[in-house]
Amino acid sequence: MQNTFTKTTDEVLTELSSSRQGLSSNEAQTRLIKHGKNELAKAQKKSWLARFFAQFKDIMIILLLVSAAISLVFGIIEKKGATEFIDTAIILFIVILNAVLGVIQEAKAENAMDSLKNMSQPYSKVLRNNEVIFVKTSDLVVGDIVILEAGDVLPADLRLIECVNLTCDESMLTGESLPVSKNADIVLDTKTALGDRKNMGFSSSVVTYGRGKGIVVATGQNTEIGKIAGMLNQNIGNEKTTLQISLNKFAKIITVCVLVIAFAIFMIDIFFTNQHWTESLMTAIAIAVAAIPESMMIVVTIILSIGVTKLAKQNVIIRRLHSVETLGCCEVICSDKTGTITQNKMTVRKIFFNNQTYDPAKLDKDQMSILLENMVLCNDAKMQTNELIGDPTETALLECAAQFGYLKTSLEQVWQRVNEIPFDSNRKLMTTVNQKGDNFQQYTKGAFDEIIKRCKQIYIDGQVRKITAEDVATLRQVNSDLCSQALRVLGYAYRSCKNKDDMLEDGLIFVGMTGMIDPPRAEVHAALQKCKRAGMQAIMITGDHKDTAYAIAKELGMVTKYSEVVEGAHLDNFSDEELKTEVTKFKVYARVSPEHKVRIVQAFKALKKENVGEEELNIIQQLVLKETNKETLAKDVDMMPAWMKRIIKPMLTA
């Protein structure tokens, strides 16, 4: 069912012939038989034998096999002993070794891609016959009502019909770092991007908070994650690598030259010597076999195998042996952001306290104990087996506080939670009441705009005083500055309570703010510099928001201006031909869908390579050597196209 996010829950239930009580067992079984299991389509795999023989399709391999056959025939005809079969044995060893290594690499790559099919949980909680039962995820059908709780992995694509503070981590699908707050009651426009479909739940995303219900609208290959798997299978073709093209071209030249020379020698022997034609033929064949470079393939295979081994140590799996060489021809690297360029872990980058903005590492914990207590106690994340479990935002707060010695397990033993108002997407606040002896303290955290309008006082320099209009203006400016850095800002406040039931989200004392983001990996900046020195351009393609993507890219030096960032919706305005001319204008692609990612990569691949003839080459050389200062040129060479770098760089070192 298409575009269910544009319809109300009742419309979806009606179109799918379902109800809020779920399907009957008989109807579910009928649909399962009709539409198949909720599994990703399994590509028809080749047998090991088929893969092995597929390695013999290259012209160079065929030429070597012909050479081996001829050598074998010679050995049999001449009858000069086993030594005559050495050439045949060597050639066959080379060819078989190449085929075996190729099969092994393809098998490794397939195993890695198959892991995509193992991301769903084995059982799901489903309503059938108005009863809650556990059903194998593979047996889910369109129209089933799935019950969701924190920690569940969504088993299919769902149109949500009920949400209670429901948030889902969709970073694996969309690339968005923060969990997405869901709302079953909204109806969206048809042009709404995948990452903004807040009334939908997607297969393989994870419920991080709250609970809800959803009706299954797509299963198996029809889910968004299934579409990605399908596109991967469609785009993994048998495209020849640069090395294979060069070897095939070389093989054709060798074949033609050898045949011409062998024929010429045969004709010369026939007309200018007294040899019998059979002897002349044997002489011509011997020369042809000798001219074939049998050792070339073993050299190429050994070198590529060394490359595969080195890449494997860097956790890189190469699908085909010849692809190793293709990396040396790479000019553009398209990379996802979340989990690749960034850590896929929210981290507190800024703390505003006492009218100043700090880096967490430069703070004195004794000055900000009230803020740290708020970060830890007004928090639902938990520590289990030395691992923080919960919403990424809340785990980031606990990690930050732990740097100052404020551990949740220890602090909650002193300040026990006795009451709470859970986070609500409408209020955008969370409140807890904690008791220490006869003292009760309320802690509230949430969106800055919601916090500030509930505060009557402010905590500054260890004192509590009335908050003024100037204070509010300053705080709003700080919030704006933090947001402009693509940081997620939370505000914090507290108040003293008379008892556990004295809980009001009003008349609060403002404490401070935190700004957090999914930061870049430590090694990424150095990797980008290596790419630049090698003449390669790194492109970020992410489903995350434009501002967040720009902030990360700017920090890493991938972009210098905002106009180098474009959203996926803008790409829909271009045809495939137009996209070829536009694709090089941008360094960051944000809020893109999986389909956009494929189009972008295909546009880069379809760009025609610049061909420079002898005349153009001479003109460039004259300009460089006669009218351009080498020192000046050296500063600009990194901005040149890759084909020009290959021409210019040797001149600079001449």
C-alpha positions in Angstrom: 0.0 0.0 0.0 1.5 3.3 -1.1 1.6 6.7 0.7 -0.2 5.5 3.8 1.4 8.5 5.6 -1.0 10.8 3.6 -4.1 9.0 5.0 -5.8 8.9 8.4 -5.6 5.8 10.5 -9.3 5.0 9.8 -8.7 5.3 6.0 -5.7 2.9 6.2 -7.6 0.4 8.3 -10.5 0.4 5.9 -8.3 0.1 2.8 -6.5 -2.8 4.3 -9.7 -4.5 5.5 -8.5 -4.6 9.1 -9.6 -3.2 12.4 -8.1 -2.0 15.7 -8.8 -5.5 17.1 -6.6 -7.1 14.5 -7.1 -9.7 11.8 -8.6 -13.1 12.4 -6.2 -16.1 12.4 -7.9 -17.4 9.2 -7.6 -14.1 7.4 -3.9 -13.8 8.4 -3.2 -17.3 7.1 -5.0 -16.5 3.8 -2.9 -13.4 3.4 0.3 -15.2 4.2 -0.3 -17.8 1.5 -1.3 -15.1 -1.0 1.5 -12.5 -0.4 4.3 -14.7 1.1 6.4 -14.4 4.2 7.7 -11.2 5.7 11.3 -11.8 4.5 13.7 -10.0 2.2 13.9 -11.6 -1.2 16.7 -14.1 -1.5 18.7 -13.7 -4.6 19.3 -16.8 -6.6 22.8 -17.8 -5.6 25.2 -19.4 -7.9 26.7 -22.7 -6.9 30.4 -22.8 -6.1 31.0 -24.6 -9.4 29.1 -21.9 -11.4 31.1 -19.2 -9.7 34.3 -21.0 -10.4 33.7 -21.3 -14.2 32.5 -17.7 -14.3 36.0 -16.7 -13.5 37.2 -17.9 -17.0 35.3 -15.3 -19.1 38.2 -12.8 -19.4 39.9 -12.8 -22.8 43.3 -13.0 -21.1 42.2 -16.2 -19.2 40.9 -17.7 -22.5 44.2 -16.9 -24.2 46.1 -18.6 -21.4 43.9 -21.7 -21.6 44.4 -21.9 -25.4 48.2 -21.5 -24.8 48.0 -24.3 -22.2 46.1 -26.6 -24.6 48.7 -25.9 -27.4 51.5 -26.6 -25.0 49.9 -29.9 -24.0 49.4 -30.9 -27.7 53.1 -30.1 -28.3 54.2 -32.3 -25.4 52.1 -35.2 -26.7 53.3 -34.9 -30.3 56.9 -34.4 -29.5 57.0 -37.2 -26.9 60.1 -35.7 -25.3 59.2 -36.5 -21.7 57.4 -35.0 -18.7 59.5 -31.8 -18.8 57.5 -30.6 -21.9 54.4 -30.5 -19.8 55.8 -27.9 -17.3 54.5 -24.9 -19.2 51.0 -26.4 -19.3 51.0 -27.1 -15.6 52.2 -23.6 -14.7 49.6 -22.0 -16.9 46.8 -24.1 -15.4 48.0 -23.4 -11.9 47.9 -19.6 -12.6 44.4 -19.8 -14.1 43.0 -22.1 -11.3 44.6 -19.9 -8.5 43.0 -16.8 -10.0 39.6 -18.5 -10.2 39.8 -19.8 -6.6 40.7 -16.4 -5.2 37.9 -14.8 -7.2 35.3 -17.3 -5.8 36.5 -16.8 -2.2 36.3 -13.0 -2.5 32.8 -13.1 -3.9 31.7 -15.5 -1.2 33.0 -13.2 1.6 31.2 -10.2 0.1 27.9 -12.0 -0.3 28.1 -13.1 3.4 28.6 -9.5 4.4 25.6 -8.3 2.4 23.4 -11.2 3.7 23.7 -9.7 7.2 21.1 -7.1 6.1 18.6 -9.9 6.0 19.1 -10.8 9.7 18.1 -7.6 11.3 14.6 -8.4 12.4 13.6 -10.0 15.7 12.2 -13.6 15.6 8.8 -12.8 17.2 6.5 -9.8 17.3 3.6 -9.0 19.7 0.4 -8.9 17.5 -3.3 -8.4 18.0 -5.3 -11.2 16.4 -8.9 -12.1 17.2 -8.7 -9.2 19.6 -6.1 -11.1 21.6 -2.4 -10.3 22.1 -0.2 -13.1 20.8 3.4 -13.6 19.8 3.8 -14.3 16.1 7.0 -15.1 14.1 8.1 -12.0 12.4 8.3 -13.8 9.1 4.6 -14.7 9.4 3.4 -11.1 9.7 1.0 -9.9 7.0 -0.3 -6.6 5.8 -3.2 -5.6 8.0 -1.8 -7.0 11.2 -1.8 -4.8 14.3 1.6 -4.8 16.0 2.1 -3.7 19.6 5.3 -1.7 20.2 7.3 -1.2 23.5 10.7 0.3 24.3 13.5 -1.9 23.0 11.4 -3.5 20.2 12.8 -3.8 16.7 10.0 -2.9 14.2 9.3 -6.1 12.2 7.7 -4.4 9.2 6.7 -0.9 7.9 3.8 0.3 10.0 1.3 3.1 9.8 1.1 4.1 13.5 -2.4 4.2 14.9 -1.6 4.8 18.6 1.4 6.6 20.2 2.3 7.3 23.8 5.5 9.2 23.9 6.8 6.9 21.1 10.3 7.6 19.7 12.2 5.5 17.3 15.9 5.3 16.3 15.9 5.3 12.5 19.6 6.1 12.0 20.2 2.8 10.2 17.6 3.7 7.5 17.6 7.5 7.3 20.9 8.5 8.8 19.3 10.8 11.4 21.2 10.8 14.7 18.4 11.6 17.0 15.4 9.3 17.7 12.3 10.5 15.9 9.2 11.4 18.0 6.1 9.8 16.5 2.6 11.0 16.1 -0.2 8.8 14.9 -2.8 11.5 14.5 -1.1 13.6 11.8 -1.6 13.3 8.1 1.3 14.3 5.9 1.9 15.6 2.4 2.9 13.3 -0.4 6.2 15.1 -0.8 7.2 14.5 2.9 10.7 13.1 3.0 11.3 9.6 4.5 12.9 10.9 7.6 10.0 13.3 8.3 7.2 10.7 8.2 6.4 10.9 11.8 3.2 8.8 11.6 5.2 5.8 10.2 7.4 3.2 11.7 10.0 1.5 9.5 11.3 -2.1 9.5 14.5 -2.6 11.5 14.3 0.7 13.3 14.2 0.5 17.2 11.8 1.8 19.7 13.8 3.9 22.1 11.0 5.3 24.3 7.3 5.0 24.9 4.8 2.6 23.4 2.4 2.4 20.6 0.5 0.3 18.0 0.8 0.2 14.2 -0.9 -1.5 11.3 1.4 -3.4 9.0 1.4 -1.7 5.5 4.4 -3.3 3.9 6.4 -6.5 4.5 9.5 -8.2 3.2 10.9 -6.7 0.0 8.2 -4.0 -0.1 9.5 -2.3 3.1 11.9 0.6 2.9 14.8 -1.5 4.1 13.7 -4.2 1.5 13.8 -1.6 -1.2 17.4 -0.8 -0.3 18.3 -4.5 -0.5 16.6 -4.7 -3.9 18.5 -1.7 -5.2 21.8 -3.2 -4.0 21.1 -6.4 -5.8 20.1 -4.5 -9.0 23.2 -2.4 -9.0 25.7 -5.2 -8.4 26.4 -6.0 -12.0 29.3 -7.5 -13.9 30.8 -4.1 -14.8 34.4 -4.5 -15.8 37.1 -2.8 -13.7 39.7 -0.6 -15.3 42.3 -3.3 -14.9 40.1 -5.9 -16.6 39.5 -3.5 -19.5 43.2 -2.8 -19.8 44.1 -6.6 -19.7 41.4 -7.4 -22.2 42.6 -4.7 -24.5 46.2 -6.0 -24.1 45.1 -9.6 -24.7 43.4 -8.6 -27.9 46.5 -6.8 -29.1 48.7 -9.7 -28.2 46.4 -12.2 -29.9 46.3 -10.2 -33.1 50.1 -9.6 -33.1 50.9 -13.3 -32.3 48.5 -14.6 -35.0 50.0 -12.2 -37.6 53.6 -13.1 -36.7 52.9 -16.8 -36.6 51.1 -16.7 -39.9 54.0 -14.7 -41.4 56.6 -17.2 -40.2 54.5 -20.1 -41.4 54.3 -18.6 -44.9 58.0 -17.7 -45.0 58.8 -21.3 -44.0 56.5 -22.7 -46.7 57.9 -20.5 -49.6 61.5 -19.9 -48.6 62.7 -23.1 -46.9 62.5 -26.8 -47.6 60.6 -27.7 -44.5 57.5 -29.8 -44.7 54.3 -27.7 -44.0 53.7 -29.7 -40.8 57.1 -28.6 -39.4 56.4 -25.0 -40.5 53.1 -25.1 -38.7 54.7 -26.5 -35.5 57.4 -23.8 -35.7 54.7 -21.0 -36.0 52.7 -22.5 -33.1 55.8 -22.7 -30.9 56.6 -19.1 -31.5 52.9 -18.1 -30.8 53.0 -20.0 -27.5 56.3 -18.5 -26.5 55.0 -15.0 -27.2 52.1 -15.3 -24.7 53.1 -13.8 -21.3 52.0 -16.6 -19.1 53.6 -15.2 -16.0 51.7 -11.9 -16.2 48.5 -13.3 -14.7 50.3 -14.8 -11.7 52.0 -11.5 -11.1 48.7 -9.7 -11.3 46.9 -12.2 -9.1 49.6 -12.1 -6.4 49.6 -8.3 -6.3 45.8 -8.1 -6.1 45.8 -10.8 -3.4 48.3 -8.7 -1.3 45.9 -5.8 -1.7 42.9 -7.8 -0.6 44.8 -9.0 2.5 45.8 -5.5 3.5 42.3 -4.2 3.0 40.9 -7.1 5.0 43.1 -6.1 8.0 41.3 -2.7 7.7 37.9 -4.4 7.9 37.2 -3.9 4.2 35.7 -6.8 2.2 36.3 -6.7 -1.6 33.7 -8.5 -3.7 35.9 -9.1 -6.7 39.7 -9.5 -6.8 40.1 -7.0 -9.6 38.2 -4.3 -7.6 41.3 -3.7 -5.5 43.0 -1.9 -8.5 39.8 0.1 -9.1 40.3 1.9 -5.8 43.4 3.4 -7.2 41.3 5.0 -9.9 38.7 6.4 -7.5 38.1 10.2 -7.7 34.9 10.5 -5.7 34.0 8.8 -2.4 30.3 9.0 -1.4 29.9 8.4 2.3 27.1 8.3 4.8 27.3 10.5 7.8 25.8 8.7 10.8 28.1 5.9 12.0 30.6 6.4 9.2 31.8 10.0 9.4 30.3 10.4 12.9 30.2 8.1 15.9 26.4 7.5 15.9 26.5 8.5 19.6 25.1 11.7 20.9 27.7 13.7 22.9 27.4 16.8 25.0 29.6 19.5 23.3 28.5 22.7 25.1 27.2 23.5 28.6 25.7 26.8 29.5 25.9 27.6 33.2 26.3 30.7 35.4 25.9 32.9 32.3 28.8 31.3 30.4 29.1 28.7 27.7 31.8 26.0 28.4 33.3 22.9 26.8 32.5 20.1 29.2 36.1 19.3 29.8 36.8 22.8 31.1 34.1 22.9 33.8 34.5 22.8 37.6 32.0 20.2 38.8 31.7 21.9 42.2 30.2 25.0 40.6 27.6 23.1 38.7 26.4 20.3 41.0 22.8 21.3 40.7 22.9 21.1 36.9 24.7 17.7 37.0 22.2 16.3 39.5 19.4 17.4 37.1 21.1 15.7 34.1 21.4 12.4 36.1 18.2 12.3 38.2 15.8 13.5 35.6 16.8 10.7 33.3 15.4 7.3 32.3 18.5 5.8 30.9 20.1 2.9 32.8 23.4 1.2 33.3 23.3 -2.5 32.5 26.4 -4.7 32.4 28.6 -1.7 32.0 26.6 -0.4 29.1 24.2 2.5 29.0 20.7 1.6 27.8 18.1 4.1 26.8 17.4 7.2 24.6 20.7 8.4 23.0 20.1 11.9 24.3 19.7 10.7 27.9 22.7 8.3 27.7 24.8 11.3 26.5 23.8 13.2 29.6 24.8 10.4 31.9 28.2 10.0 30.1 28.8 13.7 30.5 27.9 13.7 34.2 30.0 10.6 34.8 33.1 12.5 33.7 32.6 14.6 36.8 32.0 11.6 39.1 28.2 11.9 39.1 27.1 8.3 38.6 23.4 7.5 38.4 23.6 4.3 40.4 25.3 6.2 43.3 23.3 9.4 43.1 19.9 7.6 43.1 20.8 5.9 46.3 21.1 9.3 47.9 18.2 11.0 46.0 15.5 8.3 45.4 12.9 9.0 42.7 9.5 9.1 44.4 7.3 10.6 41.7 7.5 11.6 38.0 5.8 13.1 35.0 7.1 11.2 32.0 8.3 13.0 28.9 5.5 14.0 26.6 5.9 15.1 23.0 3.2 17.8 23.5 4.7 19.3 26.7 8.3 18.5 25.5 9.2 18.2 29.2 10.1 15.5 31.8 9.9 16.0 35.5 10.9 13.9 38.5 10.6 14.3 42.3 13.5 12.9 44.3 13.7 12.5 48.1 16.8 12.7 50.3 15.7 12.2 54.0 13.0 14.8 54.7 14.0 16.9 51.6 12.1 16.7 48.3 13.5 18.2 45.1 11.9 18.5 41.7 14.0 18.3 38.5 12.7 19.3 35.1 14.3 19.1 31.7 13.1 19.6 28.2 13.0 22.0 25.2 14.4 25.4 26.1 11.3 27.3 24.9 9.1 25.3 27.2 11.5 25.5 30.2 12.1 29.2 30.1 8.4 30.2 30.1 7.9 28.2 33.3 10.8 29.8 35.2 10.3 32.7 37.6 13.8 32.6 39.1 17.4 31.9 37.9 20.4 30.2 39.6 23.6 32.3 39.2 26.8 32.5 41.2 25.4 30.1 43.8 22.4 32.3 44.5 18.8 32.2 43.4 17.2 35.5 42.2 14.3 36.7 40.2 14.7 36.2 36.5 14.6 39.4 34.5 13.7 40.3 30.9 17.4 40.9 30.2 18.1 37.4 31.5 15.5 35.8 29.2 16.9 37.8 26.2 20.4 36.6 26.9 19.3 33.0 27.3 17.3 33.1 24.1 20.4 34.4 22.3 22.5 31.6 23.7 19.9 29.0 22.7 19.9 30.5 19.2 23.7 30.4 19.0 23.8 26.8 20.1 21.1 25.8 17.6 23.0 27.5 14.8 25.8 25.0 15.4 23.2 22.2 14.8 23.3 21.3 18.5 20.3 19.8 20.2 19.6 22.1 23.1 18.0 21.0 26.4 17.1 23.4 29.2 17.1 22.5 33.0 15.3 23.8 36.0 14.4 22.8 39.5 12.4 23.7 42.6 12.0 22.5 46.2 8.9 20.5 47.1 7.0 20.0 50.3 6.3 16.3 49.6 6.3 13.8 46.7 2.9 15.0 45.4 4.0 18.7 45.4 4.9 18.5 41.7 4.3 21.6 39.5 5.9 22.4 36.1 5.7 26.1 36.9 7.4 28.6 39.1 10.8 26.9 38.4 14.4 28.0 38.9 16.4 28.1 35.7 19.8 26.3 35.9 21.4 26.0 32.5 21.5 24.4 29.1 23.3 21.6 27.2 24.0 21.4 23.5 24.7 18.0 22.0 25.4 16.4 18.7 26.6 13.2 17.1 30.3 14.2 16.7 32.8 13.2 14.0 35.0 10.2 14.5 38.5 11.2 15.7 40.2 9.6 12.6 37.9 11.2 10.0 39.7 14.5 9.6 43.1 12.8 8.9 41.3 10.4 6.4 39.8 13.4 4.5 43.2 15.0 4.3 44.7 11.8 2.8 41.8 11.8 0.2 42.6 15.4 -0.7 46.3 14.7 -1.2 45.4 11.7 -3.3 43.2 13.8 -5.6 39.9 12.3 -4.3 36.9 14.2 -3.3 34.7 13.1 -0.3 31.0 13.6 -0.6 28.6 13.3 2.3 25.2 11.7 1.6 22.9 11.5 4.6 19.3 11.3 5.6 19.9 13.7 8.5 18.8 17.3 8.6 20.5 19.9 6.4 21.8 22.1 9.2 23.2 19.1 11.1 25.0 17.8 8.0 26.4 21.2 7.2 27.7 21.7 10.8 29.6 18.4 10.7 30.9 18.9 7.1 32.1 22.5 8.0 33.9 21.2 11.1 35.7 18.7 9.0 36.5 21.1 6.2 34.3 19.4 3.6 32.4 22.6 2.8 33.1 26.3 3.1 29.6 27.7 2.4 26.0 26.7 3.0 25.2 26.7 -0.8 27.3 23.5 -1.1 24.6 21.6 0.8 21.4 20.4 -0.9 18.4 18.5 0.2 17.1 15.3 -1.5 13.8 17.0 -2.4 15.7 19.4 -4.6 17.1 16.5 -6.6 13.6 15.5 -7.6 13.5 18.6 -9.8 16.3 17.2 -12.0 16.1 14.6 -14.7 19.0 12.0 -14.8 20.7 14.0 -17.5 20.4 17.3 -15.6 21.7 15.7 -12.4 24.9 14.8 -14.2 25.7 18.5 -14.7 24.5 19.5 -11.2 26.0 16.7 -9.1 29.5 18.2 -8.9 28.2 21.5 -7.5 27.4 20.0 -4.1 29.6 18.5 -1.3 26.8 17.5 1.0 23.5 15.8 0.2 21.1 16.0 3.2 17.6 14.6 3.9 18.0 12.1 1.1 16.1 8.8 0.6 17.8 5.5 -0.5 16.6 6.2 -4.0 18.3 9.5 -4.0 21.6 7.9 -2.9 21.5 5.5 -5.9 20.8 8.4 -8.3 23.7 10.5 -6.9 26.2 7.6 -7.3 25.0 6.8 -10.7 25.3 10.4 -11.8 28.9 10.5 -10.7 29.6 7.3 -12.5 27.9 8.5 -15.7 30.0 11.7 -15.9 32.1 11.6 -19.0 35.8 11.4 -18.4 37.7 14.4 -19.7 39.7 13.5 -22.7 42.8 15.6 -23.4 44.3 15.3 -26.8 47.9 16.0 -27.8 47.1 19.5 -29.0 45.4 20.4 -25.7 48.2 18.9 -23.7 50.8 21.0 -25.6 48.8 24.1 -24.9 48.5 23.3 -21.2 52.2 22.6 -21.0 53.1 25.9 -22.6 50.9 27.9 -20.3 52.3 26.1 -17.2 55.9 26.3 -18.1 56.1 29.8 -19.7 53.5 32.0 -18.1 52.7 30.5 -14.7 54.8 30.7 -11.6 55.3 27.1 -10.2 54.9 28.2 -6.6 51.6 29.9 -7.3 50.4 26.9 -9.3 51.3 24.5 -6.5 48.8 26.3 -4.2 46.0 25.9 -6.7 46.6 22.4 -7.9 44.3 20.8 -5.3 41.4 22.7 -6.7 41.9 21.3 -10.2 40.1 18.4 -11.8 41.7 15.0 -11.3 42.7 14.7 -15.0 44.5 18.0 -14.9 46.3 17.1 -11.7 47.8 14.1 -13.5 49.2 16.5 -16.0 50.3 19.3 -13.8 51.9 17.5 -10.8 54.7 15.9 -12.8 55.6 19.4 -14.2 55.9 20.9 -10.7 58.5 18.3 -9.8 60.4 18.5 -13.1 
